[in-house]
């Protein structure tokens, strides 16, 4: 099935319109050499890199690679421990205590359908009951994706593939933000009651969540940023939709911060940037920000 999906993705990629693009060249505004930026998706297989026109040449041409966080920070034992700790509730607290009896019953129904077991199983409870609602929400989203894409290997990260290629070639790597910053933004900044609400939104809207994921995956494989933007902006028109403040914290404020870092990084060395495709799109996206700063942005063919 995986081969069929990737074959279809390749066929789509070879028949794209001129505007369909994931990889862009950044030039002008005083740069001595061009840099490049690609939109990534964390659930895409690494093998999809073969379908992106001009990717190998771009990676060969640059002097360094940058991700959202550097691969060295991502893989350090200290930061892995920090991430795991951030996904855990404080000592003495459990998820079962945070959820009502009715909410726990609904959660167990989803766990049963995805894993065949739920938190009535002591071994499952020992692992999951200590997670924050955000932490469990991340796990549920991954389990839902794996259920419909059983051949996906979560150990092969599309996001950090580009830094690994650079490191193998002896090139330096870096990050647009630190691991601590990313942990605080993604895992620690959301109030606990909102975390519970967001978890139950995943639990109670599996079909909607799956459809949005499918739409994003389809748009990504088609290398169509406009379609990715449409899929990201799909709404349930309920409190499950992200608030303006949450969008600012998770996306737009980070875009603005990166746009203050990127000019100096590119001026020092030609750079290959790899960030989530959701950060490239829209008027507040990184691509528009670079254009407004005076850079020339061109899709790589």
C-alpha positions as CSV (number, residue, x, y, z in Angstrom):
1,X,0.0,0.0,0.0
2,X,2.8,2.4,0.8
3,X,4.4,1.9,-2.6
4,X,1.1,2.5,-4.3
5,X,0.6,5.8,-2.3
6,X,4.1,7.0,-3.1
7,X,3.7,6.0,-6.8
8,X,0.5,8.0,-7.0
9,X,2.2,10.9,-5.3
10,X,5.0,10.8,-7.8
11,X,2.5,10.8,-10.7
12,X,0.8,13.8,-9.1
13,X,4.1,15.6,-8.6
14,X,5.0,15.3,-12.3
15,X,1.8,16.8,-13.5
16,X,1.6,19.8,-11.2
17,X,0.8,23.3,-12.1
18,X,3.6,25.9,-12.0
19,X,2.4,27.2,-8.6
20,X,2.6,23.8,-6.9
21,X,5.8,23.9,-4.8
22,X,7.4,22.9,-1.5
23,X,11.0,23.9,-2.2
24,X,11.9,27.6,-2.8
25,X,15.1,29.5,-3.6
26,X,15.9,32.7,-1.6
27,X,18.1,35.2,-3.3
28,X,18.7,39.0,-3.6
29,X,18.7,41.6,-0.8
30,X,22.5,41.4,-0.7
31,X,22.9,37.6,-0.5
32,X,26.2,36.5,-2.1
33,X,24.8,33.0,-2.6
34,X,21.1,31.8,-2.7
35,X,19.6,29.9,0.2
36,X,16.6,27.5,0.1
37,X,13.6,26.7,2.2
38,X,11.3,23.6,2.1
39,X,8.0,23.0,3.8
40,X,7.9,19.7,5.7
41,X,5.2,17.4,7.1
42,X,6.1,15.2,10.1
43,X,4.0,12.3,8.9
44,X,5.5,12.2,5.4
45,X,7.8,9.3,4.6
46,X,11.5,10.2,3.9
47,X,11.2,8.4,0.6
48,X,9.0,11.3,-0.7
49,X,12.1,13.4,-0.9
50,X,12.7,11.6,-4.3
51,X,9.6,13.3,-5.7
52,X,10.7,16.9,-4.9
53,X,12.3,18.5,-8.0
54,X,15.7,20.1,-7.5
55,X,16.1,18.9,-3.9
56,X,19.4,17.1,-4.2
57,X,21.0,20.0,-6.1
58,X,19.8,22.5,-3.5
59,X,21.2,20.4,-0.6
60,X,24.5,20.0,-2.5
61,X,24.7,23.8,-3.1
62,X,24.3,25.1,0.4
63,X,26.9,25.4,3.1
64,X,24.7,24.5,6.1
65,X,21.2,23.3,7.1
66,X,18.8,24.7,9.6
67,X,15.6,23.1,11.0
68,X,13.1,24.5,13.5
69,X,15.5,23.0,16.1
70,X,18.9,21.7,15.4
71,X,19.3,17.9,15.0
72,X,22.0,18.0,17.8
73,X,19.5,19.4,20.2
74,X,16.7,17.1,19.1
75,X,18.9,14.0,19.7
76,X,20.7,14.9,22.9
77,X,19.8,12.7,25.8
78,X,19.2,15.7,28.0
79,X,16.6,17.2,25.6
80,X,14.9,13.9,25.0
81,X,14.5,13.7,28.8
82,X,13.2,17.3,28.9
83,X,10.6,16.4,26.2
84,X,9.4,13.3,28.0
85,X,9.2,15.2,31.3
86,X,7.2,18.0,29.7
87,X,4.6,15.4,28.5
88,X,4.1,14.1,32.0
89,X,1.8,15.4,34.7
90,X,3.2,16.5,38.0
91,X,3.9,13.8,40.5
92,X,0.7,12.7,42.2
93,X,-1.6,13.8,39.4
94,X,-3.2,11.5,36.8
95,X,-5.2,12.0,33.7
96,X,-8.1,10.0,35.3
97,X,-8.3,12.7,38.0
98,X,-8.5,15.5,35.4
99,X,-11.2,13.9,33.4
100,X,-14.8,13.3,34.4
101,X,-16.1,9.8,34.5
102,X,-18.0,10.4,31.2
103,X,-14.9,11.8,29.5
104,X,-12.8,8.9,30.6
105,X,-15.4,6.5,29.2
106,X,-15.3,8.3,25.8
107,X,-11.5,8.3,25.9
108,X,-11.4,4.5,26.7
109,X,-13.7,3.9,23.7
110,X,-11.2,5.5,21.4
111,X,-8.2,3.8,23.0
112,X,-10.0,0.4,22.6
113,X,-10.7,1.1,18.9
114,X,-7.1,2.1,18.2
115,X,-5.1,-0.2,20.5
116,X,-7.5,-3.0,21.4
117,X,-7.0,-2.1,25.1
118,X,-7.9,0.9,27.3
119,X,-7.0,2.4,30.7
120,X,-8.8,-0.3,32.5
121,X,-5.7,-2.3,31.7
122,X,-3.2,-1.6,34.5
123,X,-0.2,-1.7,32.1
124,X,-1.8,0.8,29.8
125,X,-2.9,3.0,32.7
126,X,0.7,3.0,34.0
127,X,1.9,4.5,30.8
128,X,-1.0,6.8,29.6
129,X,-2.5,8.0,32.9
130,X,0.6,9.9,33.7
131,X,0.6,11.9,30.4
132,X,-0.6,15.5,30.1
133,X,-3.8,15.9,28.0
134,X,-1.6,17.5,25.3
135,X,0.9,14.6,25.5
136,X,-1.9,12.0,25.1
137,X,-3.4,14.0,22.3
138,X,-0.2,13.8,20.3
139,X,-0.1,10.0,20.9
140,X,-3.8,9.7,19.8
141,X,-3.1,11.7,16.6
142,X,-0.2,9.4,15.7
143,X,-2.2,6.3,16.5
144,X,-5.0,7.5,14.2
145,X,-2.6,8.1,11.4
146,X,-0.9,4.7,11.9
147,X,-4.2,3.0,11.8
148,X,-4.9,4.2,8.2
149,X,-1.2,4.2,7.2
150,X,0.2,1.0,8.9
151,X,3.5,1.1,6.9
152,X,4.6,4.5,8.1
153,X,7.8,4.4,10.2
154,X,7.7,7.2,12.9
155,X,11.4,6.6,13.4
156,X,12.2,8.0,10.0
157,X,11.6,11.7,10.3
158,X,11.0,13.7,7.2
159,X,11.5,16.9,9.3
160,X,15.2,16.2,10.3
161,X,16.2,14.3,7.1
162,X,17.7,17.4,5.6
163,X,20.0,18.1,8.6
164,X,21.1,14.4,8.6
165,X,22.1,14.8,4.9
166,X,24.0,18.0,5.7
167,X,25.8,16.3,8.7
168,X,26.7,13.4,6.5
169,X,28.3,15.8,4.0
170,X,30.3,17.4,6.9
171,X,28.2,20.6,6.9
172,X,27.1,22.5,10.0
173,X,23.5,22.4,11.2
174,X,21.5,24.7,13.4
175,X,18.0,25.6,14.6
176,X,15.7,28.7,14.3
177,X,14.7,28.1,17.9
178,X,16.0,26.1,20.9
179,X,14.5,22.9,22.2
180,X,13.5,24.7,25.4
181,X,11.6,27.3,23.4
182,X,9.8,24.6,21.4
183,X,8.9,22.6,24.5
184,X,7.5,25.7,26.2
185,X,5.5,26.7,23.2
186,X,4.1,23.3,22.2
187,X,3.7,21.5,25.5
188,X,3.8,23.9,28.5
189,X,2.0,27.1,27.5
190,X,-1.5,25.7,27.3
191,X,-3.6,25.9,30.5
192,X,-4.7,22.5,31.8
193,X,-8.4,23.0,31.3
194,X,-7.8,23.9,27.6
195,X,-5.6,20.8,27.2
196,X,-8.5,18.7,28.5
197,X,-10.9,20.4,26.1
198,X,-8.5,19.8,23.2
199,X,-8.0,16.2,24.1
200,X,-11.7,15.6,24.1
201,X,-12.1,17.4,20.8
202,X,-9.8,14.7,19.3
203,X,-11.7,11.9,21.1
204,X,-15.1,13.1,20.0
205,X,-14.3,14.1,16.4
206,X,-12.2,11.2,15.1
207,X,-13.8,11.3,11.6
208,X,-13.2,15.1,11.3
209,X,-9.7,14.8,12.5
210,X,-9.0,12.0,10.1
211,X,-10.5,13.9,7.2
212,X,-8.4,17.0,7.9
213,X,-5.2,14.8,8.1
214,X,-6.1,13.1,4.8
215,X,-6.6,16.6,3.2
216,X,-3.3,17.8,4.5
217,X,-1.5,14.6,3.4
218,X,-3.1,14.8,-0.1
219,X,-2.1,18.5,-0.5
220,X,1.4,17.8,0.7
221,X,2.0,14.9,-1.7
222,X,0.7,17.2,-4.4
223,X,3.2,19.8,-3.3
224,X,0.4,22.3,-3.3
225,X,0.8,25.1,-0.7
226,X,-2.6,26.6,-1.5
227,X,-4.3,23.3,-0.8
228,X,-2.2,22.9,2.4
229,X,-3.4,26.3,3.5
230,X,-7.0,25.4,2.8
231,X,-6.7,22.1,4.8
232,X,-5.0,23.8,7.7
233,X,-7.7,26.4,7.9
234,X,-10.6,23.9,7.9
235,X,-12.8,24.5,11.0
236,X,-15.4,22.8,13.0
237,X,-16.9,26.1,14.0
238,X,-16.8,25.2,17.7
239,X,-14.5,25.7,20.7
240,X,-12.4,22.9,19.2
241,X,-11.0,25.4,16.7
242,X,-7.7,27.1,17.7
243,X,-8.2,30.6,19.0
244,X,-6.4,33.6,17.5
245,X,-4.1,33.6,20.5
246,X,-3.2,29.9,20.1
247,X,-2.5,30.5,16.4
248,X,-0.2,33.4,17.2
249,X,1.6,31.4,19.9
250,X,2.0,28.2,17.8
251,X,2.6,29.6,14.3
252,X,2.7,33.4,13.7
253,X,4.8,34.6,16.6
254,X,7.3,31.9,15.7
255,X,7.3,32.9,12.1
256,X,8.1,36.5,13.1
257,X,10.9,35.3,15.3
258,X,12.4,33.2,12.6
259,X,12.3,36.0,10.2
260,X,14.6,38.0,12.5
261,X,17.1,35.1,12.6
262,X,17.1,34.0,9.0
263,X,18.7,37.1,7.4
264,X,21.9,36.9,9.5
265,X,22.1,33.1,9.1
266,X,21.8,33.4,5.3
267,X,24.3,36.3,5.1
268,X,26.9,34.3,6.8
269,X,26.4,31.0,4.9
270,X,24.1,29.8,2.2
271,X,21.5,27.8,4.1
272,X,18.9,25.1,3.5
273,X,15.9,25.7,5.9
274,X,13.4,23.0,6.7
275,X,10.3,24.0,8.6
276,X,6.7,22.8,8.8
277,X,4.7,23.6,5.7
278,X,2.1,25.3,7.8
279,X,4.7,28.0,8.6
280,X,5.2,28.9,4.9
281,X,1.6,29.6,4.0
282,X,-0.6,32.8,4.2
283,X,0.0,36.5,4.6
284,X,1.8,35.9,7.9
285,X,3.8,33.0,6.5
286,X,7.6,32.9,6.2
287,X,7.5,33.1,2.4
288,X,5.6,36.4,2.5
289,X,7.7,37.7,5.3
290,X,10.9,37.1,3.3
291,X,9.4,38.8,0.2
292,X,8.4,41.8,2.4
293,X,12.0,41.9,3.7
294,X,13.3,42.3,0.1
295,X,14.3,38.8,-0.8
296,X,13.4,37.2,-4.1
297,X,11.4,33.9,-3.6
298,X,11.3,31.4,-6.5
299,X,9.9,27.9,-6.7
300,X,12.7,25.4,-7.5
301,X,12.1,23.4,-10.7
